[in-house]
Amino acid sequence: MRNIPVVTKNLLIINILVFIATYALRGLNIDLNDILGLHFFLASDFRIWQFVTYMFMHGGFTHILMNMFMLWMFGMVVENVWGPKKFLFYYMVCGIGAGFCQELAQYGSYVVEGLAQYESVNTGVNIIPMETYLNMMNTVGASGAIYGVLLAFGMLFPEERMFIIPIPVPIKAKWIVIGSVAIELFSAVSTSNDGVAHLAHLGGMLFGFLLIRYWKKHPYSGYGDFGMNKGQQFFDRMKNTWEQRSGNRSGGFTGNNSSSWSGSSQGNTPDSNSDWDYNVRKKQQQEEVDRILDKIRRSGYDSLSKEEKQKLFDSSKN
């Protein structure tokens, strides 16, 4: 957890704590999903703040496990590129935008089915009042915001290769994003009542795309110059930094270090030994980072071990 950037880490913690509290409070007949989930805006239980709170609610263990895994995998990288403030703003906009799109989808169903003219609904099991039925339209989950983060990763690192279970070959991030959009569109059109808010997923990606496009055209609009090229040059920049540092301390040892090597009589002094050890260590570190960067180009970021990821992010801060 100590290597996860601050916003991603806190989002993980909050979601997990709320999930635990949801199950704990059920013993007291308190349903947090019903209170904090996003209700249909024509329902009596709808509250405007539910556009924010619904993002931290989940319907089950599998639901939160998949969402938190994607948040950890993609959010950690995107936040390290954009910084915490911009990443948090982007995450919240995608989540709220996803909720807005889900509300529009529910309203569309409400109009198409002509529910306004009825006072009750036959669910096939029993007949319930319309007010109760509308309150049952409740959306929970961080999926909309996380699909927006997936889109950001794909736009920042379109050529990075990733392994997706059960596909045995690596796939470029841009194709994963395009495939996700296609699957969600197909699911939204071809399925109904499957319990998944497909249009919310698409809504999160839509709002994320619009926000990224805006930032690309207005790089100084409140967050500084965080253009798309920053993400595309992320790994190359780290490698160039290491090469530059190595060059400054190699060859003839220019600058202040040259005095320690100005004559043969100085060869075994403590200063020269210290410089020698320093440069050997730096060269080894550079070679290790180069190896990690080459591994990313071949197999994608996800192929790195925990130790390799830590070395990569530590090197970017130095």
N, C-alpha and C positions, 0 to 999 in steps of 0.2 A: 504493500500500500504506500510506502514512503516514496516510491518512484513514480506514482501516479500524480499528474498535475492537480492543483488545488480544486478547481471547479469540478472536474470529472470525479475526483475522489469524494467530494462532498455530495455530489448528486447520487453516487453509488450508496453512500452511507444513509442519506435521507430516504431513498427509495426502500432500502432494506429495513430500516427502522419502522417506516410507515407500514410496510408489509407485515412485520411482526406484530405491530400494534393492532392491525386490522383483525388478525386471528385471535389476539388476546382479548379484544373487546367484544368479540362475538359471544363469549361466555356471559357477558353482561347484557346481551341482546342489543348491542350497539353495532350498527353496520356502517363502517366508515366509507365503504364504497358507495353506499346510498347517499351519504351526507356530502362527501367530497367529490364523487364522480360527476361528470358533466351530463346533466339532464337536458332533454329536449326543451328548447326555449319557450314553448307554449305550455309546458307542464308546470304544475304548481310548485314543484320542488326545485325548479331551476333558480340558480343564483349566479350572478355575473362572475364572482370570484372562482366559480367552478372551472372556468377556462384555464386557470393556473393549477388548481389543486388536483384536477383529474390526472395530470401527468405523473403524479407520484403514487397513484393507486394501481393495483394489479389484481386480476381475477383469479390467479392461481400460481403455484410454484413454477410450472413450466413457462408461464407468461413472463414472470419477473426474471427468471433465469436467462431466457433468451434475450430480453431487453437489456439486462445489465451486462451480459457478455458482449453484446454489440456496442454498448456505451463504452465499456472498458477498451475494447479492441480499436474502435475508430475514434472515440472521443479523446483518448489520450494523445493520439497523433495530431489531430486537428487543433486541439488546445495548445500543444507545444508549438505549432506553427503560428496560430493567430494570437495567442495570449489569452489570459483568463477572462478579461472583461468582454472582449469581442465574442469569444466562444459562448459565454453565458448568455449574452444578448441574442446571439444566433439561435441557441438552443431554445430559449423561451419563445422567440418569434415563430420558430418552426412548430413548437408544441401548441401555441395559441392558434396559429394558422390552421393546423390539423384539426383542432376542435371546431373552428369556424366552418371548415369544409364538411365536417361530419354533421353539423347542425343544418347546413344547406341540404345535404343528402337526406336527412330525416324529414326536413320540411318538404322536399320533393316527393317522398313517399306519402307523406300526410296529404298532400294535394292530389296526387295521382289516385290514391285509394279513396279519396273523397271522405275522409274521416270526420271532417267538420260537420257533416250533416247527421252524424250518429251520436247517440248518447251512451252507447255501450258497444262492446266488441266481443264477438264469439271467437275464442282462441282455439276451439276444437275440443277443449277440455271442459271449459265452463264459460259463462258470460260474465264479463267484468265491466265496471263503469269506465267510460272514456277517460276520465281524469286519472284513474289508476293505470290504465293502459299507457297513457302518455308518460307517466312517471317511470314506467318500466323501460323507456328509451334512455338508457344510461350508458355512457362511454367512460372507460377507465384505461389507463396505460400510457407509458412513455413512448410507445411505438412511433407516433407521428413525429415527435422531436428527434428520435433516434434515426428514423429514415432520412430526416433532413441532414443529420450528421454523416450518414452513409453517403449521401449525395455530395456533401462538402469534401469528403475524403476522395471520392471518385473524380471530382473536378480539380482538386489540388494535386493528386497523384494518379492521373489517368492510366499511365503505363505500368504502374506497379502490379506485380503478379501476386495472386493470393490463391490459397487452396480452400475450396468450399466442399465440405463433406456432403455427399459421397463421391464427388467428381475427382478422379485420380490425377488430373493434370492442373497446373496453375492457370488461372484466368486473370486477365487484366482488369483492374478496378473499374475502368469505364464500361466494360461489358457486363460486369456484375450490377452496376447501377442501371444500365439499360434493361437488363434482364429482370431486375426487381420491378421496374416501372411496368414492363410488359405483363409480368405475372399478376401484379396488383390490379392492373386494368382488366385483364381477363377474368380475374376472380370477382371483381366488382360487378362486371356485366353478366357473368354466367352463373354466379352463385347468389343465394339469398338466405338470410337467417342462419349463417354459419357461425355467428358470434364474433366475427372479425371485422373491424372497421377499416375496410380496404381503402375507402375514399379518404379517411383520415391519414393513412400512410401516404397516399398520393398528395394530400394537402400539405403535409409536412415537407415533402420534397419540392412541391410547387413554391411554397413560401420561401424555402431555402434557396431555390434557384433564383427567384426574383431578388432576394436580398444580396446574393453573391453578385448578380449582374449589376445591381445598383452600386455596390462597393467597387466593382471593377471599373465602372464609368466615373465614379466619384471617390477616388482613393483617399481624399483628405476630408471626408465627410464625417468627422467625429471620432474616428479611430486611428487616424494616421494612415500612412501608406502601407496597407496590407493587401496589395494587389495579388492576382492569381499567380504571377511569376514567383512570388515568395514561396509558395508551396512547391512549385515545379523545380525550384532550385535548392530545395531544403537539404537534400543529401549531398549534392554537389558542393554546396557552400561549406559544409562541414569538412569535406575532403580537401577543398582548396585551403581552408584555414590550417589544417594539419600540414599540408605540403609547404605552405608559406613559413610556418614556424620551423619546420625541419630544415628548409633552405637557409634560414637565418643562422642556424647553429651547425651547419655542415661545411664541408670543404675546408677553407682556410680559417674558419672561425673568426669572422669579421666582427668589428665592434669591440666592446669591452672584453670579450673573451680572447681576442687575439693576443693580448698582453701576456696571458698565461702560457702561450705557446710560441713566444717570440724567439726562443733559443733552445738548443738542445739541453743546456744545463737546467732548464726549468721543467724538463719532462716528467720528473717524479715528485714535483711539489704537491702539497695538499690541494692547491687551487686547480692544478691541471688534472689531478685525479678526480676532483669533484666535477669539473667540466666534462671529463670523459664519461663518468658515470651518468651524468645528466643527459648527455647526448645519446648515449646508448639506450637509456631508458625511454627517451622521447622517440627515438627511432623505432623501438619495439612497440610503443603505443601507436605510432603512426601506421606501422605495418598491420597491427591488429584492427584498427579502424578501417584501413583500406580493405582488409579481408572481409569485414562485416558489410561494408558498402557493396563490394562485389557480390556477396551472397544475396543482398537485397535485390540487386539488378537481375540476378539469375532466377531467384525463387520467390521474391517478394518479402515484404516486411514481416509477415506472419511466420516465416520460416526461421526467424531468429529465436535463440533461446532467451531465457530470462536474463542471464548474465550478459549476453551480447546486447540486448536492448538497453540494459543499464549502462554499459560502456558507451554506447552510441549517444545516449542522452547526456551522460556526464561530459563527453567530449564536446558536445554542442554548447555547453555552459562555460567551458574554459576559454 
